[in-house]
């Protein structure tokens, strides 16, 4: 009976993971905007700035959307969140399909619709991520988030390829009786986006399940967060009596004179040798003493040698309420590091960088610029995917074997982002193609790594119970990052473009390279490098603060 029950739970867990992967692959659909943006511009008569604003609104809504869908997930669960995603994506992409087909509305109307699609993507992203991370132990949270977010990172490539091969519009004959510009293929692509995302989100609402766990009654209802270290005093074979000791300790995060610490109250901690164990185990950090907090069976005792056991403070469950999160130094270090990260400066402008470094006198420049832009977008996308997978798996291994905070990889990734920014900002003369390839690979891998680490670090820092809200609090300000990055780059690019000679008479203005040379990008990347230094400093403070808190917890357990 118990075997069949365990098999059933295992089946549910892995089937939910597979569905979560499908949801993630669709939730990055906004990243394919470039594949149909040109037709939107043609049909509605938008300027380039109008189009950039529409794209930025979609990106920003994905981050700000966490504040909307986070509480929905925390209070109503994954099913309600996925239903919300399906309704919003139907209204968003469905509305854009109708607006494009009839050329209804204008920029403001499309901004509202695209914003709905962005919030829908966030709802699908959060439900798939949070539900599946809750189904697996904390020791594998990096791997689970890495797998899921790898497919999220591949969304742009997936939808761009679908648009290119199935809805390209090549050979389409314009209707002579219609004054509408833009291809019908884009209209069909918007309908495809509406149907596929709505359908998969509804399927996920039914079949993607967060496995319920028994509740543990609160022993300290007044505290916002509680860590209980609780292991039964079982018989050991060790010869040293000190190997089996029992005492009562509970640790709750507190603020004293502006400093974070750990308060002591009463419950049970029993520590023993890990050589031989029998019976039911209750591991340190398994339970959160809150009335609705789930009991956990996650192993947070790790070992690198036989007979050696310890409490791993960086995997201990800590379910923090939103108000308590705002009082944590780790939260503010995390937020500032996210906001000041400068990967967007490169990702959003790689096409204009490629244009700037090509020889304008080469007749194949226009064709080469298209193919090279595609190459670098692919390098960024593949690097993004591999960075998410690698950071998740490796960080799980390190945190389990060496008791080092996962944030060390976040810190390292932010340092590596400095390399391509420095290449672009401080290289004398034009950046070479090999240097640009290295930059694209590093930006893609590090941006992907920080994205995957964000998901697991949020769980490590703030727990599962209010995971959705915690994600929203951390990410909401990051929604302004793409806008800031684009504005800084655009100001210096336009300034350099004004110094360029005008296009020759009869030249195609759409294909004319308005800005050529290293002056088009190096000043903006020098500023990006300085802002990234701020990010590195706060990522380092985040690592230091989390390690310090873990050491305090360990000292408290050994006192």
C-alpha positions in Angstrom: 0.0 0.0 0.0 2.7 2.5 1.1 4.8 1.5 -2.0 2.0 2.2 -4.3 1.3 5.5 -2.6 5.0 6.5 -2.9 5.0 5.5 -6.6 1.8 7.6 -7.1 3.4 10.7 -5.5 6.6 10.2 -7.4 4.6 10.0 -10.7 2.7 13.2 -9.8 6.0 14.9 -8.9 7.8 14.1 -12.2 4.7 14.6 -14.4 4.3 18.1 -12.9 8.0 18.8 -13.7 7.4 17.8 -17.3 4.3 20.1 -17.6 6.3 22.8 -15.8 8.9 22.6 -18.5 6.2 23.1 -21.2 4.9 26.1 -19.3 8.4 27.6 -19.0 9.0 27.1 -22.8 5.9 29.1 -23.5 6.3 31.7 -20.8 9.2 33.4 -22.6 7.1 34.2 -25.6 7.5 37.9 -25.1 11.2 37.5 -26.0 10.2 36.8 -29.6 8.9 40.3 -30.0 11.6 41.2 -32.5 10.3 38.5 -34.9 7.0 40.3 -35.4 7.8 43.9 -34.3 8.5 45.1 -37.8 5.1 44.1 -39.0 3.5 45.9 -36.0 5.5 49.0 -37.0 4.3 48.8 -40.6 0.6 48.1 -39.8 0.1 50.8 -37.2 2.6 53.3 -38.5 4.8 53.3 -35.4 8.1 55.0 -35.2 11.2 53.1 -33.8 10.8 54.8 -30.5 7.1 53.7 -30.3 8.2 50.1 -31.0 10.9 50.2 -28.4 8.5 51.6 -25.8 6.0 48.8 -26.6 8.7 46.2 -26.2 10.0 47.8 -22.9 6.5 47.8 -21.5 6.2 44.1 -22.1 9.5 43.4 -20.4 8.7 45.6 -17.4 5.3 44.1 -16.9 7.0 40.7 -16.5 8.9 41.9 -13.5 6.2 44.1 -12.0 3.8 41.3 -12.5 5.4 39.4 -9.7 3.7 41.7 -7.2 0.3 40.7 -8.7 0.7 37.0 -9.2 3.0 36.4 -6.2 0.2 36.9 -3.6 -2.2 34.9 -5.8 0.2 31.9 -5.8 0.9 32.3 -2.0 -2.8 32.4 -1.0 -4.6 30.4 -3.7 -2.0 28.0 -5.1 -0.7 26.9 -8.5 -4.1 26.1 -10.0 -5.5 29.6 -9.5 -2.2 31.1 -10.8 -2.3 29.1 -14.0 -5.9 29.9 -14.6 -5.0 33.6 -14.2 -2.2 33.1 -16.7 -4.5 31.5 -19.2 -7.1 34.2 -18.9 -4.6 37.0 -19.2 -2.7 35.5 -22.1 -6.0 35.0 -24.0 -6.9 38.6 -23.4 -3.4 39.9 -24.2 -2.4 37.9 -27.3 -6.0 37.5 -28.4 -6.6 41.2 -28.2 -3.4 41.8 -30.2 -4.5 39.4 -32.9 -7.8 41.2 -33.3 -6.2 44.6 -33.2 -3.6 43.6 -35.8 -6.3 42.0 -38.1 -8.5 45.1 -38.0 -5.8 47.8 -37.4 -7.8 48.8 -34.3 -6.5 51.0 -31.5 -3.1 52.6 -31.3 0.0 52.5 -29.2 -1.7 52.9 -25.9 -4.2 50.1 -26.6 -1.4 47.7 -27.7 0.6 48.6 -24.6 -2.3 47.5 -22.4 -2.7 44.2 -24.3 1.0 43.5 -24.3 1.2 44.3 -20.6 -1.5 41.6 -20.0 0.5 39.1 -22.0 3.6 40.0 -19.9 1.8 39.5 -16.5 0.4 36.2 -17.9 4.0 35.0 -18.7 5.0 35.9 -15.2 2.1 33.9 -13.7 3.0 30.8 -15.8 6.7 31.2 -14.9 6.0 31.6 -11.1 3.5 28.7 -10.9 5.7 26.3 -12.7 8.8 27.3 -10.8 7.3 27.5 -7.3 5.2 24.4 -7.5 8.0 22.2 -8.8 10.6 23.6 -6.4 8.2 22.8 -3.5 7.8 19.2 -4.7 11.6 18.5 -4.5 13.9 18.8 -1.5 16.0 21.9 -0.9 19.1 20.0 -1.7 18.0 19.8 -5.4 16.4 23.3 -5.7 19.2 24.6 -7.9 19.0 21.6 -10.3 15.2 21.9 -10.5 15.2 25.6 -11.1 18.1 25.2 -13.6 16.2 22.7 -15.7 13.0 24.8 -15.7 14.7 28.1 -16.5 16.8 26.6 -19.2 13.7 26.1 -21.2 12.5 29.6 -20.3 15.8 30.8 -21.7 15.2 28.9 -24.9 11.8 30.4 -25.5 13.1 33.2 -27.7 14.9 30.8 -30.0 11.8 28.4 -30.0 9.3 31.1 -31.0 11.7 32.9 -33.4 12.2 29.6 -35.3 8.5 28.9 -35.4 7.9 32.4 -36.8 10.7 32.0 -39.3 9.8 28.6 -40.6 6.0 28.5 -40.2 4.9 32.1 -40.3 7.6 33.8 -42.3 5.3 35.5 -44.8 7.7 34.8 -47.7 6.0 34.7 -51.0 2.9 36.3 -49.6 1.0 38.3 -52.2 -0.3 41.7 -50.9 -4.0 42.3 -51.2 -4.4 45.1 -53.8 -7.7 46.1 -52.4 -6.4 46.5 -48.8 -4.5 49.6 -47.5 -3.1 47.6 -44.5 0.6 47.0 -44.4 2.3 44.1 -42.7 2.0 40.4 -43.5 -1.0 38.1 -42.8 1.6 35.6 -41.5 2.1 37.8 -38.4 -1.7 37.8 -37.9 -1.7 34.0 -38.0 1.4 33.9 -35.6 -0.5 36.1 -33.0 -3.4 33.7 -33.3 -1.0 30.7 -32.8 0.4 32.4 -29.7 -3.1 32.9 -28.3 -4.2 29.4 -28.8 -1.0 27.5 -27.7 -0.3 29.5 -24.6 -4.0 29.5 -23.4 -4.4 25.8 -24.0 -1.1 24.7 -22.3 -1.7 27.0 -19.3 -5.2 25.5 -18.8 -3.8 21.9 -19.1 -1.2 22.9 -16.5 -3.9 24.3 -14.2 -5.4 20.8 -14.1 -2.4 18.5 -14.1 0.5 20.4 -12.6 0.2 19.8 -8.9 2.0 21.0 -5.8 2.1 18.0 -3.5 0.4 18.7 -0.2 2.3 18.1 3.0 1.0 17.8 6.6 0.8 21.0 8.6 2.7 21.6 11.9 1.0 23.7 14.6 2.8 26.8 15.6 4.7 26.9 18.9 5.6 30.5 18.5 2.9 32.4 16.7 4.4 35.7 17.5 7.5 35.3 15.5 7.6 36.0 11.8 9.9 33.2 11.0 11.2 30.2 12.9 13.8 27.6 12.3 13.4 24.4 14.3 16.4 22.1 14.5 14.8 18.8 15.6 16.3 15.3 15.3 15.2 12.4 17.4 17.5 10.9 20.0 18.1 7.5 18.5 20.6 4.9 19.5 24.1 5.3 18.1 27.0 3.0 18.0 29.6 5.7 18.6 31.9 5.1 21.6 32.0 8.8 22.6 29.0 9.8 24.8 29.3 13.3 23.5 28.2 12.0 20.1 24.6 11.8 21.4 23.5 14.9 23.1 20.1 16.5 23.7 19.1 20.0 24.4 16.3 22.4 23.7 16.9 25.2 21.2 14.8 27.1 18.6 16.2 29.9 16.5 14.1 32.8 15.2 15.5 35.6 13.2 15.5 38.9 15.1 16.6 42.5 14.8 18.5 43.9 17.8 20.0 47.4 17.5 19.8 47.2 13.8 21.6 43.8 13.7 20.2 40.5 12.6 20.6 37.7 15.1 19.0 34.5 16.3 16.7 34.3 19.4 16.5 31.2 21.5 13.3 29.6 22.7 12.3 26.1 23.6 11.9 23.0 21.4 14.3 20.1 20.9 17.6 19.5 19.2 19.2 16.1 19.3 22.4 15.7 17.5 24.1 12.4 17.0 26.6 10.5 14.8 25.6 9.6 11.3 27.2 6.2 11.3 24.1 4.1 12.0 20.5 5.4 12.1 17.3 3.5 12.5 13.7 4.6 12.8 12.0 7.7 11.6 14.3 10.7 11.2 13.3 14.3 11.8 16.1 16.4 10.3 17.2 19.9 11.2 15.3 22.6 9.4 12.5 20.1 8.4 9.7 22.1 10.0 8.7 25.7 10.3 6.8 26.4 13.4 3.9 28.3 11.8 0.3 27.2 11.7 0.1 26.8 8.0 3.8 26.0 7.3 4.3 22.6 5.6 6.3 19.9 7.4 9.4 19.0 5.4 11.3 15.9 5.0 14.2 17.5 3.2 17.7 16.4 4.3 19.6 19.3 5.7 22.3 17.2 7.3 25.1 16.8 4.9 28.4 15.0 5.1 31.7 14.7 3.2 33.2 11.9 5.3 31.8 8.8 6.9 30.6 9.4 10.5 30.6 13.1 10.1 27.3 15.0 10.3 26.4 18.6 10.6 23.5 20.9 10.2 23.6 22.8 6.9 22.4 26.3 7.7 22.2 27.2 4.0 19.6 24.6 3.3 17.5 25.1 6.5 13.9 26.0 5.7 13.1 29.6 6.8 9.5 30.7 6.0 9.6 34.5 6.3 6.6 36.8 6.2 6.8 39.7 3.7 7.3 42.3 6.5 10.2 40.4 7.9 11.8 40.0 4.5 11.9 43.8 4.2 13.9 44.0 7.4 16.6 41.6 6.1 20.0 42.9 5.0 20.2 40.0 2.5 17.0 41.2 0.8 18.3 44.7 0.2 21.7 43.5 -1.0 19.9 41.1 -3.3 17.6 43.8 -4.7 20.4 46.3 -5.4 22.6 43.7 -7.0 19.7 42.7 -9.3 18.8 46.3 -10.3 22.3 47.3 -11.1 23.1 44.2 -13.2 24.1 45.4 -16.7 23.7 42.3 -18.9 20.7 44.0 -20.6 23.0 46.7 -22.0 24.6 44.2 -24.3 21.6 41.8 -24.9 19.2 44.5 -26.0 21.7 46.2 -28.4 23.8 43.5 -29.9 22.3 44.2 -33.4 23.4 47.8 -33.4 26.9 46.8 -32.1 27.3 44.4 -35.0 26.2 47.1 -37.4 28.7 49.6 -35.9 31.8 47.4 -36.3 31.2 46.3 -40.0 32.8 48.0 -42.9 30.2 50.2 -44.6 32.0 50.1 -47.9 31.6 46.3 -48.2 28.6 45.6 -50.4 27.8 42.4 -48.3 27.6 44.4 -45.1 23.8 44.4 -44.9 23.6 40.7 -45.5 26.4 40.0 -43.1 24.9 42.1 -40.3 21.7 40.1 -40.4 23.5 36.7 -40.3 26.0 37.9 -37.6 23.1 39.3 -35.5 21.4 36.0 -35.7 24.6 34.2 -34.7 25.1 36.4 -31.6 21.5 36.1 -30.5 21.9 32.3 -30.8 25.1 32.4 -28.8 23.4 34.5 -26.1 20.4 32.1 -26.0 22.5 28.9 -25.9 24.8 30.4 -23.3 21.7 31.4 -21.3 20.4 27.8 -21.3 23.7 26.2 -20.4 24.4 28.8 -17.7 21.1 28.1 -16.0 21.7 24.3 -16.1 25.3 24.4 -14.9 24.8 27.0 -12.1 21.9 25.0 -10.7 23.6 21.6 -10.7 27.0 22.9 -9.5 25.5 25.1 -6.8 23.5 22.2 -5.4 26.7 20.0 -5.3 28.7 22.7 -3.5 26.1 23.7 -1.0 25.5 20.1 -0.1 29.2 19.1 0.2 30.9 22.2 1.5 28.3 24.3 3.4 28.9 27.3 1.2 26.1 29.7 0.4 24.8 29.4 -3.1 25.2 33.2 -3.5 28.9 32.6 -4.1 28.0 31.6 -7.7 25.8 34.7 -8.0 28.8 36.8 -6.9 31.1 35.0 -9.3 28.7 35.5 -12.2 28.4 39.2 -11.6 32.2 39.5 -11.7 32.4 37.6 -15.0 29.8 40.0 -16.5 32.5 42.7 -16.0 34.7 41.1 -18.7 32.5 41.6 -21.8 31.5 45.1 -20.5 35.1 46.1 -20.1 35.9 44.6 -23.6 33.2 46.8 -25.1 33.9 49.9 -23.2 37.7 50.0 -22.9 39.1 48.3 -26.1 41.2 50.7 -28.1 39.7 51.0 -31.6 37.0 48.6 -33.0 36.1 45.4 -31.1 37.2 42.3 -33.1 34.8 39.6 -34.1 36.5 37.0 -31.8 36.2 39.4 -28.8 32.5 39.9 -29.7 31.9 36.1 -29.8 33.5 35.8 -26.3 31.4 38.7 -25.1 28.2 37.1 -26.3 29.0 33.7 -24.8 29.9 35.2 -21.4 26.9 37.5 -21.3 24.6 34.7 -22.2 26.1 32.2 -19.7 26.3 34.7 -16.8 22.9 36.2 -17.4 21.4 32.7 -17.4 23.3 31.7 -14.3 22.1 34.7 -12.3 18.5 34.0 -13.5 18.5 30.4 -12.3 20.3 31.3 -9.0 17.7 34.0 -8.3 15.0 31.3 -8.1 16.9 28.9 -5.7 18.5 31.7 -3.7 15.0 33.2 -3.0 14.0 29.9 -1.5 17.2 29.6 0.5 16.8 33.0 2.0 13.1 33.4 2.5 11.5 29.9 2.3 8.6 28.4 0.5 5.4 29.6 2.2 5.6 33.2 0.8 7.8 32.3 -2.1 5.6 34.1 -4.7 5.6 37.4 -2.7 9.3 37.1 -2.0 10.0 36.8 -5.8 7.9 39.9 -6.4 9.7 42.0 -3.8 13.1 41.0 -5.1 12.3 41.4 -8.8 9.9 44.4 -9.0 12.6 47.1 -9.3 14.5 45.0 -11.8 11.7 45.7 -14.3 13.2 49.2 -14.8 16.6 47.7 -15.7 15.8 47.2 -19.4 14.4 50.7 -19.7 17.5 52.3 -18.0 19.9 50.2 -20.0 18.3 51.1 -23.3 18.1 54.8 -22.4 21.8 55.0 -21.4 22.9 53.2 -24.6 20.5 55.2 -26.7 21.7 58.6 -25.5 25.3 57.9 -26.4 24.4 56.0 -29.6 22.3 58.9 -30.9 25.0 61.4 -29.9 27.6 59.5 -32.0 25.1 59.1 -34.8 24.7 62.8 -35.2 28.4 63.1 -35.9 28.1 60.6 -38.8 27.8 61.8 -42.4 24.4 61.8 -43.9 23.3 59.0 -46.2 24.2 59.4 -49.8 21.5 60.5 -52.2 19.4 57.6 -53.4 20.6 55.3 -50.6 18.1 53.1 -48.8 17.6 54.9 -45.5 16.4 51.7 -43.8 19.7 49.9 -44.6 22.0 52.9 -44.0 24.2 52.4 -40.9 23.4 55.5 -39.0 26.3 55.0 -36.6 29.6 53.4 -37.4 32.7 52.9 -35.2 33.6 52.3 -31.6 32.2 55.7 -30.5 28.7 54.3 -31.0 28.9 51.9 -28.0 32.1 52.4 -25.9 30.9 55.4 -23.8 27.7 53.6 -22.8 29.6 50.4 -21.9 32.0 52.4 -19.7 29.0 53.6 -17.7 27.6 50.1 -17.7 31.0 48.8 -16.3 30.8 51.3 -13.5 27.2 50.3 -12.7 28.2 46.6 -12.8 30.9 47.3 -10.2 28.1 48.5 -7.9 26.4 45.2 -8.6 29.5 43.2 -7.8 29.9 45.0 -4.5 26.4 44.3 -3.4 26.6 40.7 -4.6 29.7 40.3 -2.5 27.9 41.8 0.5 25.0 39.4 -0.1 27.4 36.4 0.0 29.1 37.8 3.1 25.8 38.4 4.9 24.4 35.0 4.2 27.6 33.2 5.2 27.7 35.3 8.4 24.1 34.4 9.2 24.8 30.7 8.6 27.8 30.7 10.9 25.8 32.3 13.6 23.2 29.6 13.3 25.9 26.9 13.5 27.5 28.6 16.6 24.1 28.7 18.2 23.5 25.0 17.6 26.9 24.1 19.0 26.6 26.3 22.1 
